[in-house]
Amino acid sequence: MDASQNNVDKMPNLVKWPERISYAASDFACNLSFGMISNFLMFFYTDAFGISAAACGTLFLVARIVDAFDGPFWGICIDHTHTRWGKSRPYWLWFSIPYAIFCVLVFTTPHLSLEGKLVWAYITYIGVDILYSAVNIPITSVLPNLTNNPNERVTLSTIRQFFGTAGGTIVSVVALPMVSAFGHGDEQKGFFYTALILAIIGCLLLLNTFANTHERVQTASSKKALPIKTSLKALKHNWPWAVIIFINFIYWLGMQTRNQVTIYFFKYNMHAAWLTSIMLGLQMAALITVAITPWCSKKFGKRNTMLTGMLTAIAGQFVMYLGSKTLNVGIIIAANIIVNLGTGLVSGLIAVMLADAVDYGEWRNGVRAEGIVTSFSSFSAKFGMGIGGAITGWILNWGGYVANHTQSASALNAISINYVWVPMVGFALSALALLFYKVDSFEGQMQADLRAKHARENQED
């Protein structure tokens, strides 16, 4: 064990289990409600609400253009926030209820013309997207202020990801049965009541996170509003931040394409729509690797742990290709398990590496800007998901997809491209980008320097 790791191991751990669980519940809440949107909204639009796949693709792209502004906007707001509750926590209090309302509205189907339906879809989807940033960005921006212990950050992020994966898996498994149970053959009604129940649960969990977390790492910059120009200095030459933002974008582009086309693949290619919930439920396999992420990160480093996850996911997608060619359920199940084991080593570390980027920005540039640095996490993820959604819609339209009809060979091929190849390319590009991530080699020294800096600032203050 080198001196750098010794410095890390000697740091105190101030976050107890009740607070860990409350923090993790925030991601459970977001994945429970937004998982419904990311997995099933395109299918809802095309097969229940009557909007074409091409129109959906354009909608998702327009929403991502809006995200180019709303993500950084919320980050700047956080950097300008200074309340008795902290900088990030108040956003759960202020925006949990509005977010829950829009989670329901996006699955509401008023009787409108086709043009009216498009207007409704644009307003509600962009609205829920903006409000999602308001409650999701604080999950990442608060992490550097919950603790300055790098090992504890990994633990917190791992527990968060464990809960988040559980939330996403639960909604993947129960959503369609709930739609069927509440709708009794009426998918519009079924989607509405399912969205309503999930939104209420998510709202209560986010309010619980507000009530039971504490921003205990206070620095001079944490105690005052940062001008936008000053906040942006934290990004100057912040290469760890640039690498992780790129990975977050391309990783979620592939994941979104894969997740939202799953229902199409099993409904039309496999002629077994009932398998959709089972296959999405295999996300639970990720909990195995999520649970061992802290040990792997400490033993092999964050970069190498995530890289292993990406390579495993690539291998799983290749197995998926073999399964899609033969339509063999056993091979497809094995492929899903392998992919999810790989992604379990990835998703929990993204937030940790962004917290490291907050520290790096302060270490190199003298500016600690939790909001602006971490806000690009939500922006890049949603931008990737939106581009993934647009790609899905456009490829389906190119293949000649027609909702609720027997699909042509070209349409079936378009579905397979979305399900197999787009995610594989995303994982491969992410793995390549990780080769440029170097923080693990100097993290101990960086943390020691920052602790000394904070001690000086607090004495002066």
Disulfide bonds with the S-S distance in Angstrom:
none
